Amino acid sequence: MSLLAFRRVSKRFPDGTREIAVLDRVSFEVEVGEKVGLLASRRAGKTTLLKIASGLMAPDEGKVLWDDLDLAEMGRDKGARARRRSGIGFARGDWRTSRSTSVLRHISIPLYSGSLNMLEAEKRALRALELVDGSHLVHRETSELGLSERMTVELARAIVREPRLLLVDEPAVLPRPEDARAFYELLRSLPEKVGCALLIASEEVSALRGCKPMMSLSGGRLSSTTSRRKVIDFPGSQSVAGTGGQDAS
């Protein structure tokens, strides 16, 4: 069953007098329970892809389906709210705190706009911290956190709504290899703990180990690095079934 599907999605950005196609007719899908890896170099468009998937950015062309609904037609704000309510969490490796607040409050904030009261929201936040092995951070201030601690807290905030799909943008920012390995293992354990699908985008292959299927993004084009048909052939696009790296469009 498909949770998320991109159908020939394109996104362009101005570069002087011309436009750069960061995403060029990209098609793929993420199914229930999958751990999907997206390999892309810096500035290749992986953050753009995840922002469109999360509803924070609209595509210039194509469709983005969530549970078979084209939420892009709702507009950015309504589409993002619909995705959050129906189960997409988004964690970014470059998260920075703009002002200091308690870790517990920071993780609870996404729940305040719903029907939960503060006590219920904080209980959910504590549970999210437990799932990412971050219970020891509960009484800390966000301004006091180191890089690995910030990433742990960001991950807890992304799963506090118990998402059906977790998007993770560039987790490969930890300088110590042992910290990075531990964080990658934690990421890969979350689908079973939370009951969600996982899409990780990174420039480091080590961050994507254990992900199946695997995809790569370069020059705006998406290709599959597996023999499984995950970069899919919607009308007008080429199939990559069994090719392990043919163009997605």
N, C-alpha and C positions, 0 to 999 in steps of 0.2 A: 504493500500500500504506500503510495507516494504522499509524503507530507508537504514537500516543497518542490516545485518544478519551475525552471527557467525555460521559456520558449523563445528562442532567437532574440535574446536580450542584447541590446547595444547601448553603450553610454560613451559620449564624447565630451571632451573638455577643450576649451580654446587654448591655443599655443601661438601667441602672436597673431598673424594673419591667417592661420590655418587651424584646423581642429584635429585632435588626436583621438582615435578610437581606442579607449581603454578596454572596453568590452565590445566585441564584434560578433554579433549573432550567436551569443553563447546559449547553449541548451544543455541542461543536465537535470537530474532529479535526486532527491534524498528520500529514502524510504524509512519507514518505522524501524527503530532499533539499530540503524546503520551507524558505523563510524567512518566518515568520509574524510579523506585528506586532500587538500589542495596545495600543491607546490607552486610557488611563484617567487620570483626575485623581487627585490625592493622596487616600489613604484610600478609594478607590473599590473596592478589593478585588483589585487586580492581584497583590499579594504573596501574598494568601491563595490565589488561583488557582494561582500557581506553586508554593507550598508543597504544595498538594494534588497537583499534577502530579508533584512530586519525591518524594512519599511522606513528607514531614515533617509533614503534617497530614492527618487523615481527614475526608472529607465527612460531613455529617449525613444526606444523602440522595443517591441516585443512584449511578452506577458510574463508576470510572476504569479504563480498559482500557489496558494496555501490552502490545503484541504479542498482543492479544485475551485477555489474562489479567486478571482482576479482582483486582489486588493489594491493593485496599482491604480485601478480606475477610481478608487475612492479618494485619491489624493494622498499626499505624504502623511499628514497628521492623522487622518482617520485610518489609513492603512496601517500606520505604526501602532496605533492604539488597538486595532483589531488583532494584529499579530501578537502583541503583548498579552492581551486577554486570552487568546486562543493558544498561546504557548510557545513563544520564541524568546530565548535569553541570549544576550550578546555580551561577551567579555572581551576586552581589549588589553593587549599587553602594554600599551603606552599610557595607561590610566594615570592621571595625576590629580591630586586633591586640590581644589581651588581655595577651600577654607577648611579649617580643622573642625571636626565633629567626632563624636564617639563612633567607634566601629559598629556598634550595635545599631545606632541610629542610621548610619550611612547605609547599612544593608536593609534596614526596615523601610526606608523612604519609598521604594517602589510600591509598597503595599498600602501606603496611606491613602492613595486615591481610590482604593476599592472599598469593600464593605467591612474590612477588618478594623477593629479598634487597635489602639497602640499596644495593649498587652498581647493581643493575639499576633500582631505583626512582629513584635519582639520575640515571641516564642518561635515563630517561623524563621526569623533571622538566626536565632540560636541553633536551630536544627540545620540550617544551611551551613553555618560555620562548622558544625560537627561533621557534616558530610565532606568538607574539604580539609579536615584535620586542622581547623583554625580556632578551636574553642579557647585556646590560650590568648587569643587576641581580643577577646570580647570587651575588656575594660580599657583598651588602648585608644588613643586619639589618632585619627587618620594622618595628622601631620607628623607623627612619631614613627610611622611605618617605613621599614626598608623595602627595597624593590620586591623581593620574594614575598614579603608580607602583604604588600599592596596588591600583588597579583592574586594571592589567596583570598583576600577580601573582595576583590573584583569578581572573582569566580563565585564566591558565596552570594554576592548581590545578583549575579546573573541567574543563579538557580533558585533564588528565594521564592519565585512564583511557580516553582515546579514545572519548568517548561517541557514541552514535548520535543523541542529541537533546541540544542545549545550550539551557538556560533562562537568560535574562539579565534580572534585575530592576533596573529603573531605572538605565540607564547615563548618563542626562542629569544628572549632578551636577558635571561639570567646569566651572569658572567661565570659563575662557578658550575662546572660540569655536573657535580653531584646534586646541586640544587635543581638544575635543569632536568636531570633524569628523574628525580623524585616528583617534580611537577608534571612531567609528561605522563608518568605512571598514574598520578592522581587524575589527570584529565581522562585517560583511557578507562578509568574505573567508574566514572560518573554515569555513563549510560545505564549501567546495572544498578547503581545506587539511586539515581533519580528517576529512571525509567524513561529516558529520552534518547533521541538520535543525536549524533554529534558531527559537526562539520568544523574541522580545524584548518586554517589557512596559515602557511608559514613558508619562509625561504629556506628553512633547515629540514632536511629529510629526517633527521633524528627525532624531530618533534612529531612526525607523522607515522612513526613505526606502529604497526598494529592496525592502521586504518585500511579498510577495504570497503569500497574501491578507492583508488588513488587517481587524482586528476592533476594536470599541470596547466598553467596559464602563462602564455607568452605572446607578445604582440597583439593582445586583444583576443586571441583565439584559445579556445579550451580544447584539450585533448585528454584522452584516457590513457593511463599507464597500466591498465589491467586488461585481461582478456574478456572481462565481463562488460556487458553493454550498460555503461553508466552515463556516458555522454550520448544522449539519446537522439534518435532521428525523427524529429518532428517534420511535418510537411515542408519540403524545400531544403532540408538539411541532409547531410550525409550521415550514414550510420557508421559508428566505430565499433560495432559488435565484432569481437574477435580480432581487431586490428592492433590493439595495444599502442595507439599513439597517432592515429589518423586525425586530420582536421575535423573539428566538431561541426563545421558548417560547409 
